[in-house]
């Protein structure tokens, strides 16, 4: 995710039930959303490689983001917060929020609707079997329905590529 990303996924899910037009920018005609069968169709997921700890993945993502000039603007230790409230141990869940401020500003100038998707999020979560995963919204869905001008679309693709690069570094533990 998972904070505002969940909201974005809900918007995408609503599109599957016929409310899609309400979430499309007013400029131009939007294409219908791709056929989706589950929430999993709206995300990119990568398992952590064998031997890569959750801490290694987090550190690798932070280092790669820095290398790519993607600023880590927030880190939500969700599982720690839930454990503090519930008093029960929780499986790991941390939400990392990354941003390319100049591109984010351009996206907002194009459409205020992009505010719902900023900053970009990558979740580091542990499943019920103890496997670590990196999960983020499939930005291709957003890019493809946004009717962006060529220069802005290229920047959005660059951000997507950087985020996927950050995920790959985390999943493999690359420093």
C-alpha positions as CSV (number, residue, x, y, z in Angstrom):
1,X,0.0,0.0,0.0
2,X,-2.0,1.4,3.7
3,X,-3.1,4.9,3.9
4,X,-3.9,6.9,0.8
5,X,-2.8,4.1,-1.5
6,X,-5.7,2.1,-0.3
7,X,-7.9,5.1,-1.3
8,X,-6.3,5.1,-4.7
9,X,-6.9,1.3,-5.1
10,X,-10.5,1.8,-4.0
11,X,-10.9,4.5,-6.7
12,X,-9.5,2.0,-9.2
13,X,-11.8,-0.7,-7.9
14,X,-14.8,1.6,-8.2
15,X,-13.8,1.9,-11.8
16,X,-14.5,-1.7,-12.2
17,X,-18.1,-1.3,-11.0
18,X,-19.0,1.5,-13.4
19,X,-18.0,4.6,-11.4
20,X,-14.8,5.0,-13.3
21,X,-15.7,8.2,-15.1
22,X,-15.8,10.1,-11.8
23,X,-12.1,9.6,-11.2
24,X,-10.8,10.5,-14.7
25,X,-9.4,13.9,-15.4
26,X,-11.8,16.1,-17.4
27,X,-9.3,16.6,-20.3
28,X,-10.0,14.3,-23.2
29,X,-11.7,10.9,-23.3
30,X,-10.5,8.2,-21.0
31,X,-10.1,4.6,-21.9
32,X,-12.0,2.1,-20.0
33,X,-10.0,0.4,-17.2
34,X,-8.4,-2.9,-17.9
35,X,-10.4,-5.9,-16.8
36,X,-9.4,-6.8,-13.3
37,X,-10.4,-9.8,-11.3
38,X,-9.0,-9.0,-7.9
39,X,-7.3,-6.3,-5.8
40,X,-4.1,-8.1,-6.6
41,X,-4.5,-7.0,-10.2
42,X,-3.9,-3.4,-9.2
43,X,-0.6,-3.9,-7.4
44,X,3.0,-4.8,-8.1
45,X,4.4,-7.4,-5.6
46,X,7.9,-8.7,-5.1
47,X,8.9,-11.3,-2.6
48,X,12.1,-10.8,-0.6
49,X,14.8,-13.2,-1.8
50,X,15.9,-16.0,0.5
51,X,18.2,-14.7,3.1
52,X,17.1,-11.0,2.8
53,X,15.8,-9.8,6.1
54,X,13.1,-7.2,6.5
55,X,15.7,-4.8,7.9
56,X,18.0,-5.5,4.9
57,X,15.2,-4.8,2.5
58,X,14.3,-1.5,4.2
59,X,17.9,-0.3,4.2
60,X,18.4,-1.3,0.6
61,X,15.3,0.6,-0.5
62,X,16.4,3.7,1.4
63,X,19.9,3.6,-0.2
64,X,18.6,3.0,-3.7
65,X,16.0,5.8,-3.3
66,X,18.8,8.2,-2.3
67,X,20.8,7.1,-5.3
68,X,17.9,7.8,-7.6
69,X,17.0,11.2,-6.0
70,X,13.7,9.8,-4.7
71,X,13.3,11.4,-1.3
72,X,12.0,9.2,1.6
73,X,9.4,11.6,3.0
74,X,7.7,9.4,5.5
75,X,7.9,6.0,7.1
76,X,4.9,4.5,8.8
77,X,5.7,1.6,11.2
78,X,2.2,0.3,11.0
79,X,2.8,-3.1,12.7
80,X,4.5,-1.3,15.7
81,X,1.6,1.1,16.0
82,X,-1.0,-1.6,15.9
83,X,1.0,-3.7,18.5
84,X,1.2,-0.6,20.7
85,X,-2.6,-0.1,20.6
86,X,-3.7,-3.8,20.7
87,X,-0.9,-5.1,23.0
88,X,-0.5,-8.0,20.7
89,X,2.5,-8.9,18.5
90,X,1.9,-8.1,14.8
91,X,3.4,-9.3,11.6
92,X,5.7,-6.7,10.1
93,X,4.1,-3.9,8.0
94,X,5.9,-0.7,7.3
95,X,4.8,1.9,4.7
96,X,7.5,3.9,3.0
97,X,6.6,7.1,1.1
98,X,8.9,8.3,-1.6
99,X,8.7,11.5,-3.6
100,X,10.3,13.3,-6.6
101,X,9.1,16.7,-5.6
102,X,9.5,18.4,-8.9
103,X,7.5,15.7,-10.7
104,X,4.9,15.7,-8.0
105,X,4.4,19.4,-8.4
106,X,4.0,19.0,-12.2
107,X,1.4,16.3,-11.6
108,X,-0.6,18.5,-9.2
109,X,-0.4,21.4,-11.7
110,X,-1.9,19.1,-14.3
111,X,-4.7,17.8,-12.1
112,X,-5.4,18.2,-8.4
113,X,-6.7,14.6,-8.5
114,X,-3.1,13.4,-8.4
115,X,-2.9,14.6,-4.8
116,X,-4.7,11.3,-3.8
117,X,-1.7,9.3,-5.1
118,X,1.1,11.4,-3.6
119,X,3.6,10.6,-2.3
120,X,4.3,7.2,-3.9
121,X,4.2,4.3,-1.4
122,X,5.9,1.0,-1.1
123,X,4.8,-1.3,1.7
124,X,7.2,-3.8,3.3
125,X,5.0,-6.5,4.7
126,X,5.3,-10.0,6.1
127,X,2.7,-12.6,5.2
128,X,1.2,-15.3,7.5
129,X,4.1,-17.7,6.5
130,X,6.8,-15.2,7.5
131,X,7.7,-14.3,3.9
132,X,8.6,-10.6,3.3
133,X,7.0,-8.8,0.4
134,X,7.2,-5.4,-1.2
135,X,3.9,-4.1,-2.6
136,X,3.0,-0.9,-4.4
137,X,0.2,0.3,-6.6
138,X,0.6,-0.6,-10.3
139,X,1.3,2.9,-11.5
140,X,0.7,1.7,-15.1
141,X,-3.0,1.8,-14.3
142,X,-2.8,5.4,-13.3
143,X,-0.5,6.5,-16.1
144,X,-2.6,4.8,-18.7
145,X,-5.9,6.5,-17.7
146,X,-4.5,9.9,-17.0
147,X,-4.3,11.3,-20.6
148,X,-1.0,13.0,-19.7
149,X,0.9,15.2,-22.1
150,X,4.0,13.4,-23.5
151,X,6.6,15.2,-21.3
152,X,4.6,14.6,-18.2
153,X,3.9,11.0,-19.1
154,X,7.6,10.5,-19.6
155,X,8.2,11.9,-16.1
156,X,5.5,9.6,-14.6
157,X,7.1,6.6,-16.3
158,X,10.5,7.6,-14.9
159,X,9.1,7.8,-11.4
160,X,7.4,4.4,-11.9
161,X,10.8,3.0,-13.1
162,X,12.6,4.4,-10.1
163,X,10.1,2.9,-7.7
164,X,10.3,-0.5,-9.3
165,X,14.1,-0.1,-9.1
166,X,13.8,0.7,-5.4
167,X,11.6,-2.4,-4.9
168,X,14.1,-4.7,-6.8
169,X,16.9,-3.4,-4.6
170,X,14.9,-4.1,-1.5
171,X,13.8,-7.5,-2.6
172,X,17.3,-8.6,-3.4
173,X,19.0,-6.8,-0.5
174,X,21.3,-4.8,-2.9
175,X,23.1,-2.0,-1.1
